[in-house]
């Protein structure tokens, strides 16, 4: 123990910052994912595998994909910019934050209206395999998920502001919608309709958005009054980087809708089966990998801004290998414990033992992605801190191509499990690409003009 304590105390401060941040994120994620798990247990208990769950899973995935994609792209390019603004004068920071807030509110409002108006066409194109009742419920759910598009964008910007200060409370508040849905579903007198899921979703997103905005304002020491202008000097760099990153994010964002489309055409309730397995898998992915990934970006960006590119690269590579090994261990344990885990979380009420076996089988194939997902997240943060967005976008497009080819090949043969296996192969190839790129550091000229 003394030897271990000495080794830990001798770690470089940058490793300690990542480790301490990861532990905080993991703790918040654990609490948040526990809330999510209880929500899934409540939904499984009240709804089972049914048209309502099919509609909710389909609507949540399809309606969220674009706002979540935009937030993902902006977060990656925005956090390094926000880290640098901490050294600027207050007036310049206030101008940038105000303009950022103004454009996000405008874009979110347009996206919310477009989601509601376009939903009948979304159902006609991607929801053909849903039952008429599930399609009706999906249309009703847009009353929650259309405004949630605006709230998601606002939440994402507030979370990026907090992460730039290495504050990770936003990770805990990710669970607010799940907690509100849990309460609404449990308190509902009946679940004959989609009402509890609809109102729980809308109120949960609203509370999360307002709460995070208040915390971000406290962290920055200012609210950032919304304004529709582009006077800040950070916009040329940010817009160019976000445009490149958005190409990759859009490509990767189609993975969720492709899965939903594929599952919807496999037969009744395939969406629900895939959804239960995916949400259980997300508990493991979130606590295990996202904790390090979220903690690493502001630290690596800070190291890179100090000019020590080699230390940033070495730090990221060490953490990536560590996460790869951890992912392999979790995969082995998860494969054995999958039926027990599904039974513990879901098998009650309308969720039967037969449902447990179906979900556990799908979950096992999804677990194969863990080592590569764990390992690649830290390398994503490294390339983001180096502003190597073109390479990241190219890898993302390649990932989408792999997924688009494998889904129609594997799903007809294996059912929802084939969809999970396709995702695992995609992440394995992604990890290989990122390792090759990370082992080749950017040249000095590229660092000064990365885009």
C-alpha positions as a printed NumPy array, in Angstrom:
array([[  0.   ,   0.   ,   0.   ],
       [  2.834,   2.392,   0.805],
       [  4.443,   1.674,  -2.577],
       [  1.141,   2.379,  -4.341],
       [  0.683,   5.572,  -2.344],
       [  4.186,   6.747,  -3.291],
       [  3.564,   6.006,  -6.975],
       [  0.296,   7.909,  -6.919],
       [  1.881,  10.885,  -5.176],
       [  4.649,  10.955,  -7.802],
       [  2.211,  11.233, -10.73 ],
       [  2.466,  14.36 , -12.843],
       [ -0.098,  17.013, -11.904],
       [ -1.797,  16.663, -15.309],
       [ -2.479,  12.965, -14.664],
       [ -3.844,  13.897, -11.252],
       [ -6.138,  16.536, -12.751],
       [ -7.561,  13.987, -15.198],
       [ -7.896,  11.338, -12.475],
       [ -9.554,  13.7  , -10.015],
       [-11.899,  15.022, -12.679],
       [-12.696,  11.49 , -13.818],
       [-13.535,  10.431, -10.276],
       [-15.889,  13.368,  -9.851],
       [-17.523,  12.678, -13.216],
       [-17.765,   8.949, -12.433],
       [-19.443,   9.701,  -9.105],
       [-21.946,  12.05 , -10.724],
       [-22.476,   9.62 , -13.588],
       [-23.083,   6.779, -11.177],
       [-25.779,   8.773,  -9.422],
       [-27.225,   9.937, -12.721],
       [-27.182,   6.518, -14.309],
       [-28.775,   5.044, -11.191],
       [-31.618,   7.508, -11.66 ],
       [-31.786,   6.475, -15.316],
       [-31.856,   2.817, -14.328],
       [-34.716,   3.404, -11.888],
       [-36.577,   5.248, -14.643],
       [-36.102,   2.289, -17.   ],
       [-37.271,  -0.082, -14.28 ],
       [-40.402,   2.009, -13.796],
       [-41.096,   2.169, -17.543],
       [-40.538,  -1.593, -17.863],
       [-42.839,  -2.231, -14.903],
       [-45.658,  -0.028, -16.155],
       [-45.31 ,  -0.483, -19.934],
       [-43.286,  -3.681, -20.551],
       [-42.28 ,  -4.224, -24.2  ],
       [-45.197,  -2.485, -25.887],
       [-46.266,   0.004, -28.543],
       [-45.792,   2.851, -26.059],
       [-42.149,   1.931, -25.483],
       [-41.619,   1.446, -29.225],
       [-43.031,   4.944, -29.83 ],
       [-41.016,   6.532, -27.027],
       [-37.75 ,   4.903, -28.09 ],
       [-38.282,   5.796, -31.749],
       [-39.295,   9.402, -31.042],
       [-36.525,  10.021, -28.52 ],
       [-33.842,   8.743, -30.902],
       [-35.095,  10.414, -34.058],
       [-36.04 ,  13.762, -32.475],
       [-32.872,  14.051, -30.404],
       [-30.35 ,  13.095, -33.045],
       [-29.85 ,  16.527, -34.612],
       [-29.746,  18.656, -31.413],
       [-27.47 ,  16.092, -29.746],
       [-25.26 ,  16.089, -32.853],
       [-24.965,  19.875, -32.815],
       [-24.151,  19.859, -29.102],
       [-21.548,  17.134, -29.615],
       [-19.785,  19.052, -32.371],
       [-19.937,  22.382, -30.534],
       [-18.711,  20.932, -27.239],
       [-15.594,  19.454, -28.793],
       [-14.559,  22.696, -30.501],
       [-16.016,  25.105, -27.933],
       [-14.347,  23.853, -24.763],
       [-10.766,  24.618, -25.954],
       [-11.945,  28.129, -26.944],
       [-13.623,  28.65 , -23.569],
       [-10.462,  27.466, -21.809],
       [ -8.48 ,  30.149, -23.637],
       [-11.052,  32.882, -22.884],
       [-10.422,  32.424, -19.166],
       [ -7.243,  34.487, -19.664],
       [ -9.08 ,  37.332, -21.437],
       [-10.629,  40.564, -20.181],
       [-14.156,  40.36 , -18.772],
       [-15.688,  42.506, -21.536],
       [-14.411,  40.213, -24.297],
       [-15.63 ,  37.096, -22.503],
       [-19.063,  38.645, -21.886],
       [-19.404,  39.583, -25.553],
       [-18.533,  36.096, -26.758],
       [-20.814,  34.33 , -24.252],
       [-23.718,  36.661, -25.051],
       [-23.388,  36.112, -28.787],
       [-23.065,  32.367, -28.266],
       [-26.252,  32.307, -26.176],
       [-28.151,  34.44 , -28.689],
       [-27.369,  32.288, -31.715],
       [-28.037,  29.065, -29.825],
       [-31.498,  30.258, -28.767],
       [-32.294,  31.32 , -32.35 ],
       [-31.053,  28.029, -33.827],
       [-32.859,  25.985, -31.177],
       [-36.163,  27.735, -31.81 ],
       [-35.95 ,  27.073, -35.54 ],
       [-35.014,  23.446, -34.887],
       [-37.961,  22.952, -32.521],
       [-40.44 ,  24.276, -35.095],
       [-38.859,  22.202, -37.883],
       [-39.04 ,  19.025, -35.775],
       [-42.752,  19.42 , -35.138],
       [-43.618,  20.318, -38.736],
       [-41.49 ,  17.572, -40.317],
       [-42.536,  14.73 , -38.006],
       [-45.252,  13.223, -40.263],
       [-42.619,  12.806, -42.991],
       [-40.189,  11.267, -40.477],
       [-42.808,   8.683, -39.552],
       [-43.585,   7.933, -43.202],
       [-39.914,   7.413, -44.042],
       [-38.326,   5.859, -40.943],
       [-41.295,   4.6  , -38.938],
       [-42.948,   2.375, -41.517],
       [-42.402,  -0.72 , -39.374],
       [-44.198,   0.768, -36.352],
       [-47.789,  -0.215, -35.637],
       [-50.521,   2.394, -36.258],
       [-50.93 ,   2.839, -32.505],
       [-47.188,   3.415, -32.016],
       [-47.19 ,   5.971, -34.853],
       [-50.064,   7.842, -33.204],
       [-48.224,   7.903, -29.884],
       [-45.065,   9.111, -31.61 ],
       [-46.942,  12.069, -33.078],
       [-48.201,  12.985, -29.604],
       [-44.686,  12.769, -28.145],
       [-43.453,  15.528, -30.458],
       [-45.264,  17.993, -28.156],
       [-42.437,  17.199, -25.705],
       [-39.513,  16.436, -27.972],
       [-39.873,  19.44 , -30.315],
       [-39.289,  22.035, -27.553],
       [-36.711,  19.669, -26.073],
       [-34.566,  20.413, -29.14 ],
       [-34.164,  24.041, -28.006],
       [-33.623,  23.012, -24.394],
       [-30.976,  20.463, -25.417],
       [-28.943,  23.105, -27.257],
       [-29.112,  25.483, -24.289],
       [-28.157,  22.686, -21.907],
       [-25.184,  21.703, -24.077],
       [-23.751,  25.221, -24.116],
       [-24.135,  25.588, -20.343],
       [-22.447,  22.208, -19.829],
       [-19.507,  23.244, -22.044],
       [-19.088,  26.433, -20.002],
       [-18.913,  24.378, -16.804],
       [-16.51 ,  21.814, -18.245],
       [-14.158,  24.571, -19.403],
       [-13.743,  25.389, -15.699],
       [-13.227,  21.646, -14.949],
       [-16.559,  21.57 , -13.114],
       [-18.566,  18.472, -13.885],
       [-21.847,  18.921, -12.011],
       [-23.575,  18.949, -15.417],
       [-22.96 ,  15.202, -15.526],
       [-25.18 ,  14.719, -12.497],
       [-27.857,  17.02 , -13.901],
       [-28.027,  14.895, -17.066],
       [-30.264,  12.659, -14.946],
       [-32.901,  15.335, -14.267],
       [-35.184,  14.327, -17.193],
       [-34.945,  10.677, -16.122],
       [-35.863,  11.532, -12.522],
       [-38.883,  13.577, -13.591],
       [-40.053,  10.825, -15.981],
       [-39.6  ,   8.275, -13.168],
       [-41.785,  10.314, -10.826],
       [-44.433,  10.979, -13.481],
       [-44.666,   7.32 , -14.535],
       [-44.887,   6.035, -10.96 ],
       [-47.501,   8.601,  -9.919],
       [-49.675,   8.083, -12.984],
       [-52.976,   6.437, -12.118],
       [-52.946,   4.546, -15.43 ],
       [-50.504,   4.087, -18.305],
       [-53.049,   3.487, -21.034],
       [-51.614,   6.441, -22.955],
       [-48.296,   8.18 , -23.535],
       [-49.083,  11.13 , -21.215],
       [-46.712,  10.289, -18.319],
       [-43.751,   9.896, -20.688],
       [-44.662,  13.076, -22.597],
       [-45.013,  15.401, -19.596],
       [-42.12 ,  13.852, -17.698],
       [-39.847,  14.453, -20.696],
       [-40.895,  18.074, -21.258],
       [-40.749,  19.182, -17.619],
       [-37.485,  17.301, -17.028],
       [-35.686,  18.972, -19.942],
       [-36.963,  22.396, -18.842],
       [-35.72 ,  22.015, -15.256],
       [-32.327,  20.72 , -16.451],
       [-31.832,  23.606, -18.878],
       [-32.654,  26.371, -16.377],
       [-30.586,  24.783, -13.605],
       [-27.478,  24.39 , -15.787],
       [-27.754,  27.95 , -17.107],
       [-27.712,  29.261, -13.548],
       [-24.673,  27.143, -12.63 ],
       [-22.784,  28.18 , -15.783],
       [-23.434,  31.843, -15.005],
       [-22.01 ,  31.328, -11.518],
       [-18.911,  29.577, -12.896],
       [-18.223,  32.33 , -15.451],
       [-19.208,  35.146, -13.146],
       [-21.657,  36.449, -15.773],
       [-24.878,  35.432, -17.497],
       [-23.898,  36.348, -21.046],
       [-26.871,  38.443, -22.173],
       [-28.089,  36.971, -25.508],
       [-27.319,  39.068, -28.588],
       [-27.461,  38.286, -32.311],
       [-24.112,  39.615, -33.506],
       [-20.7  ,  38.22 , -34.465],
       [-18.387,  40.857, -33.011],
       [-16.214,  38.508, -30.936],
       [-12.806,  37.646, -32.403],
       [-13.388,  33.967, -31.595],
       [-16.096,  33.422, -34.219],
       [-13.926,  32.866, -37.332],
       [-11.957,  30.11 , -35.602],
       [-14.996,  28.569, -33.939],
       [-17.257,  28.581, -37.013],
       [-14.581,  27.034, -39.212],
       [-13.769,  24.325, -36.66 ],
       [-17.437,  23.621, -35.894],
       [-18.253,  23.322, -39.589],
       [-15.586,  20.673, -40.086],
       [-16.486,  18.854, -36.874],
       [-20.184,  18.945, -37.687],
       [-19.568,  16.885, -40.837],
       [-18.211,  14.035, -38.735],
       [-20.813,  14.457, -36.026],
       [-23.674,  14.384, -38.535],
       [-22.26 ,  11.204, -40.043],
       [-21.992,   9.554, -36.631],
       [-25.371,  10.895, -35.566],
       [-27.039,   8.821, -38.267],
       [-25.944,   5.656, -36.429],
       [-28.863,   5.981, -33.968],
       [-31.533,   6.575, -36.613],
       [-30.079,   3.775, -38.767],
       [-30.399,   1.427, -35.801],
       [-33.981,   2.554, -35.196],
       [-34.863,   2.181, -38.875],
       [-33.273,  -1.272, -39.018],
       [-34.99 ,  -2.412, -35.817],
       [-38.357,  -1.004, -36.907],
       [-38.207,  -3.215, -39.989],
       [-37.283,  -6.365, -38.065],
       [-40.765,  -6.774, -36.647],
       [-42.95 ,  -5.739, -33.736],
       [-41.145,  -4.739, -30.513],
       [-37.602,  -5.051, -31.929],
       [-37.178,  -1.328, -31.188],
       [-38.158,  -1.864, -27.569],
       [-35.792,  -4.829, -27.164],
       [-32.898,  -2.89 , -28.689],
       [-33.814,   0.15 , -26.573],
       [-33.689,  -1.707, -23.258],
       [-30.324,  -3.267, -24.143],
       [-28.935,   0.066, -25.365],
       [-29.953,   1.934, -22.241],
       [-28.437,  -0.721, -19.982],
       [-25.258,  -0.608, -22.065],
       [-25.207,   3.181, -21.774],
       [-24.992,   2.841, -17.985],
       [-21.695,   1.001, -18.386],
       [-20.396,   3.227, -21.178],
       [-21.202,   6.385, -19.272],
       [-19.716,   5.528, -15.896],
       [-16.667,   3.76 , -17.291],
       [-15.52 ,   5.803, -20.269],
       [-17.296,   9.139, -20.398],
       [-15.914,   9.977, -16.957],
       [-12.335,  10.018, -18.254],
       [-13.264,  11.492, -21.627],
       [-15.145,  14.434, -20.144],
       [-12.42 ,  15.114, -17.589],
       [ -9.582,  14.882, -20.121],
       [-10.526,  17.516, -22.73 ],
       [-10.135,  20.682, -20.612],
       [ -6.869,  19.342, -19.161],
       [ -5.418,  18.364, -22.546],
       [ -6.551,  21.686, -24.023],
       [ -4.804,  23.523, -21.19 ],
       [ -1.578,  21.526, -21.696],
       [ -1.702,  22.191, -25.428],
       [ -2.352,  25.926, -24.898],
       [  0.858,  26.042, -22.831],
       [  2.753,  24.713, -25.868],
       [  3.615,  21.284, -24.424],
       [  2.164,  19.186, -27.259],
       [  4.332,  16.137, -26.575],
       [  3.19 ,  15.867, -22.957],
       [ -0.439,  16.06 , -24.031],
       [  0.094,  13.241, -26.541],
       [  1.965,  10.994, -24.086],
       [ -0.639,  11.591, -21.375],
       [ -3.509,  10.686, -23.687],
       [ -1.848,   7.534, -25.038],
       [ -1.186,   6.213, -21.518],
       [ -4.772,   6.793, -20.49 ],
       [ -6.051,   5.188, -23.69 ],
       [ -4.166,   1.931, -23.061],
       [ -5.398,   1.882, -19.48 ],
       [ -8.993,   2.377, -20.616],
       [ -8.669,  -0.337, -23.284],
       [ -7.626,  -2.86 , -20.629],
       [-10.407,  -1.748, -18.296],
       [-12.945,  -2.126, -21.094],
       [-11.803,  -5.685, -21.816],
       [-12.246,  -6.652, -18.175],
       [-15.727,  -5.11 , -18.025],
       [-16.723,  -6.903, -21.246],
       [-15.744, -10.288, -19.832],
       [-17.634,  -9.709, -16.598],
       [-20.634,  -8.244, -18.399],
       [-20.964, -11.193, -20.779],
       [-21.346, -13.544, -17.808],
       [-23.626, -11.276, -15.777],
       [-25.863,  -9.934, -18.582],
       [-28.941, -12.134, -17.878],
       [-28.719, -11.433, -14.154],
       [-28.406,  -7.685, -14.739],
       [-31.392,  -7.52 , -17.089],
       [-33.471,  -9.626, -14.714],
       [-32.537,  -7.448, -11.724],
       [-33.378,  -4.188, -13.471],
       [-36.367,  -5.033, -15.625],
       [-38.047,  -8.399, -14.893],
       [-41.176,  -7.393, -13.061],
       [-44.715,  -6.443, -13.962],
       [-45.241,  -6.553, -17.719],
       [-41.572,  -7.443, -18.389],
       [-41.366, -11.255, -18.564],
       [-38.557, -13.823, -18.288],
       [-38.74 , -14.285, -22.059],
       [-38.13 , -10.553, -22.465],
       [-35.102, -10.894, -20.161],
       [-33.504, -13.526, -22.382],
       [-34.103, -11.472, -25.534],
       [-32.613,  -8.279, -24.076],
       [-29.637, -10.095, -22.486],
       [-28.723, -11.695, -25.808],
       [-28.673,  -8.302, -27.529],
       [-26.745,  -6.745, -24.646],
       [-23.967,  -9.33 , -24.84 ],
       [-23.149,  -8.474, -28.437],
       [-23.17 ,  -4.811, -27.559],
       [-20.629,  -5.366, -24.782],
       [-17.968,  -6.184, -27.382],
       [-17.67 ,  -2.479, -28.172],
       [-16.583,  -1.554, -24.631],
       [-12.767,  -1.914, -24.905],
       [-12.618,   0.112, -28.114],
       [-15.157,   2.706, -26.959],
       [-13.272,   3.126, -23.676],
       [ -9.946,   3.464, -25.476],
       [-11.055,   5.801, -28.246],
       [-12.72 ,   8.464, -26.082],
       [ -9.453,   9.726, -24.627],
       [ -7.86 ,   9.846, -28.1  ],
       [-10.813,  11.881, -29.352],
       [-10.069,  14.425, -26.637],
       [ -6.388,  14.48 , -27.65 ],
       [ -7.099,  15.251, -31.298],
       [ -9.696,  17.839, -30.274],
       [ -7.166,  19.596, -28.046],
       [ -4.787,  19.631, -31.044],
       [ -7.538,  21.078, -33.303],
       [ -7.2  ,  18.136, -35.731],
       [-10.855,  18.286, -36.673],
       [-10.46 ,  17.287, -40.323],
       [ -8.99 ,  13.916, -39.362],
       [-11.698,  13.397, -36.725],
       [-14.398,  14.17 , -39.28 ],
       [-12.88 ,  11.745, -41.795],
       [-12.8  ,   8.93 , -39.22 ],
       [-16.411,   9.653, -38.261],
       [-17.552,   9.438, -41.883],
       [-15.689,   6.125, -42.234],
       [-17.413,   4.864, -39.064],
       [-20.812,   5.71 , -40.516],
       [-19.959,   3.911, -43.751],
       [-18.996,   0.758, -41.837],
       [-22.208,   0.871, -39.817],
       [-24.381,   1.5  , -42.882],
       [-22.889,  -1.534, -44.63 ],
       [-22.965,  -3.94 , -41.658],
       [-26.473,  -3.225, -40.327],
       [-28.394,  -4.623, -43.345],
       [-25.983,  -7.571, -43.494],
       [-26.03 ,  -8.633, -39.826],
       [-29.51 ,  -7.589, -38.638],
       [-31.506,  -9.956, -40.918],
       [-29.3  , -12.836, -39.736],
       [-29.086, -12.046, -36.005],
       [-31.968,  -9.668, -35.294],
       [-31.292,  -6.76 , -32.889],
       [-28.088,  -8.531, -31.795],
       [-26.705,  -7.978, -35.309],
       [-27.248,  -4.241, -34.895],
       [-25.168,  -4.32 , -31.713],
       [-22.428,  -6.394, -33.349],
       [-22.214,  -3.869, -36.199],
       [-21.662,  -1.108, -33.638],
       [-18.901,  -3.12 , -31.95 ],
       [-17.062,  -3.626, -35.251],
       [-17.439,   0.082, -36.01 ],
       [-15.774,   1.102, -32.738],
       [-12.971,  -1.423, -33.203],
       [-12.066,   0.11 , -36.57 ],
       [-12.442,   3.601, -35.118],
       [ -9.998,   2.837, -32.318],
       [ -7.44 ,   1.492, -34.792],
       [ -7.68 ,   4.692, -36.849],
       [ -7.299,   6.962, -33.837],
       [ -4.259,   5.064, -32.566],
       [ -2.517,   5.401, -35.926],
       [ -3.232,   9.145, -36.013],
       [ -2.277,   9.745, -32.375],
       [  1.082,   8.027, -32.831],
       [  1.923,  10.613, -35.493],
       [  2.096,  14.005, -33.76 ],
       [  1.018,  17.084, -35.733],
       [  3.784,  19.104, -37.335],
       [  4.525,  22.529, -35.882],
       [  3.   ,  24.472, -38.827],
       [ -0.205,  22.426, -38.547],
       [ -0.458,  23.329, -34.864],
       [ -0.383,  27.023, -35.627],
       [ -2.978,  26.738, -38.396],
       [ -4.737,  23.468, -37.64 ],
       [ -7.723,  23.823, -39.891]])
